[in-house]
């Protein structure tokens, strides 16, 4: 069985939508009113437009389903989505990249190319990526390291790589026509600098960026401090990159139910590095346990502070600690609810913290 089957429970979306149209006309319940308020996804719009025109309520050949039957259909779709989680999909991003060492310089190779990326089960979309991954491979270095990054452009557009948050010399900042010429299709460019400030940073395209970052040219650039004594001791150190453009609402390049859960043993301490590569704010909300915010944009907070919902704005990075004290499977999602749930079930920016 393919994972796509989870999205096709016995009651199809199309059948549900058709009946939903009838129900909207025949029985103006609160659910029907809610359905009509929700923005239609393109596929839903297509389904709705290809459906035959709804007959007058009194002329309906088939009686509309009862309220209970409609609730059953809706619940079945929600249940199927949750049961599919964590759904296997092809491709995984943010894999730690090992550098090649050249006389003390850490050398990384980044190739920009187009791939088909499976965002959620069965949903394959064109993506522009670094080294075939979305997010791109994780670069993890130490403050003071010398790094060299070879970028090869196999895309049909020029591109550039910006090291977001890193206070590099200006000619390494990766902004076309301000600091360098764009890297043309088929061309290469080499960046080299001594890694300045520690913290959770990013690298991404800075050329036609609304499209290129939206399509997936992004990744985490994590700099460990030279003085490790001020780093919190954690059992799990994880990155959560938010995006909201070409591939819909995603966490690390995947939409629910293909998002990866965070799994911890009871008592473990988790560090989550949120990074927003999208164009909207995403208030990430953890159920069951609080988050302790320790850093913004790589800079330590004056004092750690606690919350359960944290706004992550475009370009921001927030580092938080979570003590996995409360056993169970806990929903962990963006709290702009249209980024996380529809009448068809949860999607997009939803994952879970599983405390064993
Ligand atoms: Cu959101």
Boltz pocket constraint, residues with backbone or C-beta under 6 A from the ligand:
constraints:
  - pocket:
      binder: B
      contacts: [[A, 281], [A, 282], [A, 283], [A, 334], [A, 335], [A, 336], [A, 339], [A, 349]]
      max_distance: 6.0
